[in-house]
């Protein structure tokens, strides 16, 4: 787990032993949907051509924010932290990804 210097936000790696249940659900969805072709996509290849590479190269992180967080503050913290997340250099740096999980926010809110 990576903790933001402010202590306000944290990121989990996909293989973290204490990955929150909501993050496990999103990670399973990413693997089963984003990392696979879809007939409605209109092109060959995975739905997201970067997700599988991000997982393989250790650049995918998950954040879980229960309740109704201040989304502007949360997303600003990740945006500002993003350039410092590993891998910072080399070909793996282009595959850094942060999936922010909001388990208590429903569509339309």
N, C-alpha and C positions, 0 to 999 in steps of 0.2 A: 504494500500500500504506500502511496506517495501522499504526503501531507503538504498542502500549500504553506508557504512561509507564514502567512497570517493565521493559520490554524482554522480558517473559516470553511475551507473545502478540502476534500481528499479524493484521491483516485485509486481504484482497485485495478490490478492486473487481472486478466481473465482466469488465471490459475491460482488466485489468492485463496487460501483455505477457508477464509471467513467471508467469501463473496456473499453479499446480501441476496436474499431470494429474488427480489425484484431485478437485480442485475443478472442473476442466472437466467431469468426468463428472457430478458432482452438479448443476452449473449446467445442463447439457444435460437432465438428468432434471427439474429444476425447470421448465424451459421447456416440455418435452414432456409432462409429467404435471401438475404443479401449476397450470400456466397454461392448462389445457384442461378442457373438460367431461368427465365420466366417467358412463357410463350407470348405474353402480351407486351413484352419489352420492345419488340420491333427490330432487334439486333441480336447477334449471338453473344455468348458470354454471360458472366454473372450479372445480377441486377446492379451491384456496385462493384466495379472492377478493382477497387482498392481495399475492400474489407478483408478478403482472404490474405492478401499480402501484408496488411497491417497486423493481423493475427499472427501470421508466420514470423514476422520480423520484430515482434515485441513492441509494437507501437500503438496497440489498441488499449484504451483505458476506459473504465466505467465509473461514473459518479452517481450516487443515489441521494435524492433529496426528497424525503417524505414530507407530508403536509403541503402547505401552500407557500413555498419559499418566494422571496423577492427575486424573480427571474432575472431582472436586469442586473442585480448585484451578483448573482450566481454566475450568469453567463459572462459578465465582465471579468470576474475573477479567473475563469477558465481561459478566456481570450488573452488576458494579460500574461497568464502562466504558460500558455501553449508553447511559445518559442523556447522555453527552458526545459520542456519535457524531453525525456530520452526517446529515441536516439536523437541527439542534437545535430549530428553531422553524418555525412556519408549517405549512401543511397536509401537507408532505412528511414532517414529523417522525413522524407516526403510522404511516408505512410503513417505518420502519427494521426491518431483519431481519438476523440473523446466523445463517448456516448453518455449523455446526461439523462438519467432515468428519473422520472417524476411519477412515482407509483400512485399518488393520491389525486393527480390532476386528470380529469376525464375530458374526452373530446368536446370541444365547444366552449370550454371554460376560458 
